[in-house]
Amino acid sequence: MNLVRIKKPRTELAPFFTAFDEFLARPFDEQVFNNGGNAFRPAVNVLDSAYHFAIELVAPGLNKSDFNLHVEKDTLTISASLENRSEEAKPNYTRREFRLNSFTRTFTLPESVDTEKISAHYENGILNVRLPKREEAQVKAARSIEIS
């Protein structure tokens, strides 16, 4: 079997390909059977506009207090942990079940991101992280120049 390498575009979005590369670098059994078959890896959209990047992370059933966002140098880490406990007590037996769903997603940020102004909002199962671009990295609107 021949491996095919995909050439990544040379844009500011290139650092966001890191998570995808890390996923492909792991053996298949780790990707599918991680965490005892209960792997939880939420889907992510990365958007690029003239003034900011946006990350949309789908994580229904969580509360905003379940999330932890951490920025260190040029790395953004989003993690969450949700523990479900259930107990059923009947005569002659008691059944207890614990289920822990957790995930960590890490993104390498481009130099154009102003890490001091990153904000996040969680609503309707979607975590929206806004990554404003530095003033000098923002795309300026086209303008006409009058000839004198």
C-alpha positions as CSV (number, residue, x, y, z in Angstrom):
1,M,0.0,0.0,0.0
2,N,1.4,3.4,-1.0
3,L,1.0,6.3,1.4
4,V,-0.2,9.6,-0.2
5,R,0.9,12.8,1.4
6,I,-1.4,15.7,1.2
7,K,0.3,19.1,0.6
8,K,-1.0,21.6,3.0
9,P,-1.8,25.1,1.8
10,R,0.6,27.8,2.9
11,T,-1.9,30.0,4.7
12,E,-2.4,31.3,8.2
13,L,-4.7,28.2,8.7
14,A,-1.7,25.9,8.3
15,P,-1.0,25.6,12.1
16,F,-4.6,24.3,12.6
17,F,-3.7,21.3,10.6
18,T,-1.6,20.1,13.5
19,A,-4.5,18.3,15.3
20,F,-5.3,16.5,12.0
21,D,-1.7,15.4,11.6
22,E,-1.5,14.1,15.2
23,F,-4.7,12.1,14.6
24,L,-3.2,10.5,11.5
25,A,0.1,9.8,13.2
26,R,-1.5,7.5,15.8
27,P,-2.2,3.8,15.1
28,F,-5.7,3.0,14.1
29,D,-6.5,1.1,17.2
30,E,-5.7,4.1,19.4
31,Q,-8.0,6.3,17.3
32,V,-11.0,4.0,17.5
33,F,-10.5,2.1,20.8
34,N,-9.1,4.9,22.9
35,N,-10.6,5.2,26.4
36,G,-12.0,1.6,26.4
37,G,-14.0,2.1,23.2
38,N,-15.7,5.2,24.5
39,A,-13.5,7.8,22.8
40,F,-15.0,11.2,22.9
41,R,-13.5,13.6,20.4
42,P,-15.8,16.5,19.5
43,A,-16.0,17.8,16.0
44,V,-14.4,21.2,15.3
45,N,-14.8,23.9,12.7
46,V,-12.1,26.5,12.2
47,L,-13.2,29.7,10.5
48,D,-11.0,32.6,9.2
49,S,-12.4,36.1,8.7
50,A,-10.7,39.4,8.1
51,Y,-10.6,40.3,11.8
52,H,-10.5,37.0,13.7
53,F,-10.4,33.2,13.7
54,A,-13.2,31.2,15.2
55,I,-13.3,27.7,16.6
56,E,-16.6,26.0,16.9
57,L,-16.5,22.8,19.0
58,V,-19.5,20.6,19.3
59,A,-19.9,19.2,22.8
60,P,-23.6,18.7,23.7
61,G,-24.6,17.7,27.2
62,L,-21.8,19.7,28.9
63,N,-22.0,22.8,31.0
64,K,-19.7,25.8,30.5
65,S,-18.1,24.9,33.9
66,D,-17.0,21.5,32.5
67,F,-14.6,23.2,30.0
68,N,-11.1,24.3,30.6
69,L,-9.4,26.7,28.1
70,H,-5.7,27.3,28.5
71,V,-3.3,29.4,26.4
72,E,0.4,29.0,26.7
73,K,2.7,30.7,24.2
74,D,1.3,29.8,20.8
75,T,-0.8,26.9,21.9
76,L,-4.5,26.8,22.8
77,T,-5.8,23.8,24.7
78,I,-9.5,23.0,25.1
79,S,-10.4,20.2,27.5
80,A,-13.5,19.0,29.3
81,S,-14.5,16.3,31.7
82,L,-17.9,15.0,32.4
83,E,-18.6,12.2,34.9
84,N,-21.9,10.3,34.9
85,R,-22.8,8.2,37.9
86,S,-25.8,6.0,38.3
87,E,-26.9,3.7,41.1
88,E,-29.7,1.2,41.1
89,A,-30.5,-0.4,44.5
90,K,-32.9,-3.4,44.7
91,P,-33.2,-6.1,47.3
92,N,-30.3,-8.5,47.0
93,Y,-28.0,-6.3,44.9
94,T,-26.8,-2.8,44.2
95,R,-25.5,-1.7,40.8
96,R,-23.3,1.3,40.4
97,E,-21.9,2.6,37.1
98,F,-19.5,5.4,36.5
99,R,-18.7,6.8,33.1
100,L,-16.2,9.4,32.4
101,N,-16.1,11.3,29.2
102,S,-13.3,13.6,28.7
103,F,-11.3,15.1,25.8
104,T,-8.5,17.5,25.0
105,R,-8.0,19.3,21.8
106,T,-4.8,21.3,21.2
107,F,-4.4,24.0,18.5
108,T,-1.2,25.7,17.5
109,L,-2.0,29.4,17.0
110,P,-0.7,31.5,14.2
111,E,1.5,34.6,15.2
112,S,-1.3,36.8,14.0
113,V,-3.6,35.9,16.9
114,D,-3.8,38.3,19.8
115,T,-3.7,35.8,22.7
116,E,-4.7,38.5,25.3
117,K,-8.1,39.0,23.6
118,I,-9.3,35.4,23.2
119,S,-12.8,34.8,24.4
120,A,-15.2,31.9,24.6
121,H,-19.0,31.4,24.7
122,Y,-20.9,28.1,25.2
123,E,-24.5,27.9,24.0
124,N,-26.8,25.1,22.7
125,G,-24.0,22.5,22.8
126,I,-21.5,24.5,20.9
127,L,-18.4,26.1,22.3
128,N,-17.4,29.2,20.3
129,V,-13.9,30.4,20.8
130,R,-13.0,33.8,19.2
131,L,-9.4,34.4,18.4
132,P,-9.0,38.1,17.3
133,K,-6.2,38.9,14.9
134,R,-3.6,41.6,15.8
135,E,-4.2,45.0,14.3
136,E,-1.3,44.6,11.8
137,A,-2.5,41.2,10.6
138,Q,-6.1,42.2,9.8
139,V,-7.0,42.5,6.2
140,K,-7.6,46.1,5.2
141,A,-10.6,46.9,3.1
142,A,-9.9,47.9,-0.5
143,R,-10.2,51.6,-1.2
144,S,-10.1,53.7,-4.3
145,I,-7.3,56.3,-4.8
146,E,-8.2,59.5,-6.5
147,I,-5.8,60.7,-9.2
148,S,-5.0,64.4,-8.9
